[in-house]
Amino acid sequence: EAALYLAQEAVEFIRNTRDNNVLTGENWLNGLSACTSGICAIDSPSNTITGCATSCDPLKLSSSGVYGYVNGENTAFVREIALREISPDREATIDVEIRWRQGLVERDFTIREHLFNWQ
């Protein structure tokens, strides 16, 4: 359940960034270059996006129950996001991979969403 929430949160963060860009007259993918040039980490509480070299760090869980990268203890969850423009200035895909260890078993899944430039 937490893994699905973490994946959906990343998609919503990117959609919100796109919406804000369009509303302020910016390029629709402005601020998302860390996700278009490789894999990135999104920290919703800090409102930041950072590129990851080969793998992103595990998410932390704060004492108030918020996932991010600044406050709290490391969790088993690793979230990696990739954004690919598939139709220039019109459509992109968002791939969010979540990986975690449950006991001795490694688990993972990826969701893909399509993002459109609606301006």
NORFEN-V791675 format. One record per backbone hydrogen bond with DSSP energy under -1.0 kcal/mol. CO is the residue of the C=O (numbers start at 1). NH is the residue of the N-H. Records with the same first field share a line. If there is no record, write none. Layout:
CO=NH ; NH
This chain:
1=5
2=6
3=7
4=8
5=9
6=10
7=11
8=12
9=13
10=14
11=15
12=16
13=17
14=18
15=19
16=20
17=21
18=22
19=23
20=24
21=26
22=25
27=30
29=32
32=35 ; 36
33=37
35=83
39=52
40=81
41=50
43=47 ; 48
48=43
50=41
59=75
60=68
61=73
62=65
66=62
68=60
73=61
77=59
78=99
80=97
81=40
82=95
84=93
87=90 ; 91
90=117
91=86 ; 87
92=115
93=84
94=113
95=82
96=111
97=80
98=109
99=78
100=107
102=105
105=102
107=100
109=98
111=96
113=94
115=92
